[in-house]
Amino acid sequence: MQKEESMKIIAPRMEAARRRGLLLMRFKAWAARVERGTLSMRESLGGTRTRAVWDDPQRPGARIALTVTEHPSAVAAMNALADDLVANQLATLPPGPPDVGEVSFAHPPGAPPAVFFARANLTVWVTSFGIVPVEVDDVARTVDLDLTATPAGRPGTLSDIGRVAGDAYVKVLAPGAELVKSDGGIVVREGEMGQVQVFVVD
Amino acid sequence: MQLEEVHFNHDPSSASHDALTICRNGATGAIVAPEWKRGFPTQPAAYARDAISGAVTIKAKFSGGPHGGTVKIRAIDGAPPPPQQSGCLGLIVAIIDAIVRLFTGNILGEVGAAKVTFDASGRSALTTFKLIGQWLTPDGFVSKRETIWKWQYSSNGTWIDFETSTHTIYVVLGVPNAPWVQSGDASQLPWADALDQACAWALGAKTLDEAAERITTHVNRQHTASYSPMTMFGYTDYNLASYLTHVSSGGGFVMNCTDCADAVTTLSNLLGCSLAEGQFFTMKTRPFLTLAGDPSDPAAWVVWTWNYHEICWLNDFSSNTVWDGCLQLDMSNKPGTYVAKLPVKMTFDSGGANNYKPRLIDVGLGTLDTVVRHRRVI
């Protein structure tokens, strides 16, 4: 899909995404909340891209892959989604589920199911990955809801970011602000530092 | 007497008389000679058949020799054919053994005898040995082999065994081409992990055309692969490590034309071919057999409307010669019947009805991109 075409849909959503006040750091695909199947593969694909695969034990050959790439900001993620879709052979991609992501696209009927969306500073692909096609809209919805949810427990501080290890990730919330990763820290634009909440999610 | 080191790639600037420069994978850095060193895991070596001119040499180092003396050392095939048993069963066993040896056995022959000089502490310097009776040229073919050498020294006219070494040897047809390199970025040196796959898929190929055809066929006929329009193994760089992982895992995975073009180009070029990935734009296709599809299943013959399609080109667009591991064309002219043809060294478009382009595109320009690619492997 040509970038000019996807940007016609993405560009109008850019401002809302920019001010969403949500940033994720060190997020790995296998940390996503996927409630279907069994996690069977974790891959680091270079840079900040990771992929995880879930197998459906009830349906041999049915697999779902989640490919997640972390970007510096929501704006960068929106632009990156358009770049990602250039690597999709289809001439056009219909909109994805309206309640998924800041913006989403999907494979049309007849193609192996897939949803591609941007949320916060992430681009997320939820794809049917096996030889048996699997519907992925519900999976994408669940993953996205989990990304945007406020974690339980008390928020930590910005200094917690440097102490995150293993598969834990950081979720930063600052409603109305623009959050941008910078040199391992966070720049808060158009918002108050006092409103920033930092959660370490294990 | 002990063998201490064996060096196959003793001249990293050349592949004409020694092994190529390779690495295990993109994360490991170059495999630096000695590939065999006492007390350490053995590293593989690879030879490019057509790059070899003249004698192939190795270098080796020893210890425990005569202090300040000189000894003749050689190595013979450590796994010679067993004596043939009598009767039909013996003949059958011998034939099977010969076939296995043909494809996986010693390709390097024997290590010719050389005089080795030892210092006062009984250690030798690196000594050059010429390989004799080796079959790398001219009949070598793509393969992964095991060479076992029984090292011997000469004493009073008798050869005395003192060591056995085992070596993994890859044979490719030519020096690997882009994205693979022989110097510079170590992550782009030929990967042994990729050689395992490419040599298995193209086993026995004696020509570059045979090698590219076998790689294309295997990419297309992986029963665990199926088609999806999204590039799953990288669009800027090629995530070869991930592809190899999925192929070997046995689990299902999806891939598109870019992924297939990358796999065919990258693995073929590892064997010495000169393919490149190149795109063309805007088309509605004729029915074609989808990736890994069953030609007898009408549902496997599909039509897509694509913004782009990516295939492999010999050198670049000007060759007008293509390979496509992603699909099989329908060469039938009868409606409702299909004849599958895997595009292998096919003319892209010279005006003929059976060229690749008219067999693939129903409606649309199929405009060529301006550049071809050799995506960097990661």
Interface residues (C-beta under 8 A of the other chain):
Chain A: M1 Q2 S40 M41 E43 L45 G46 R51 V53 D55 G61 R63 A65 T67 D84 V86 A87 N88 Q89 L90 A91 T92 H107 A111 P112 A114 F116 W125 T127 S128 F129 G130 I131 V132
Chain B: T224 S226 Y227 S228 P229 M230 T231 M232 G234 Y235 D237 N239 S242 T245 S249 G251 G252 F253 V254 N256 C257 T258 T282 W304 T305 W306 N307 Y308 H309 I378
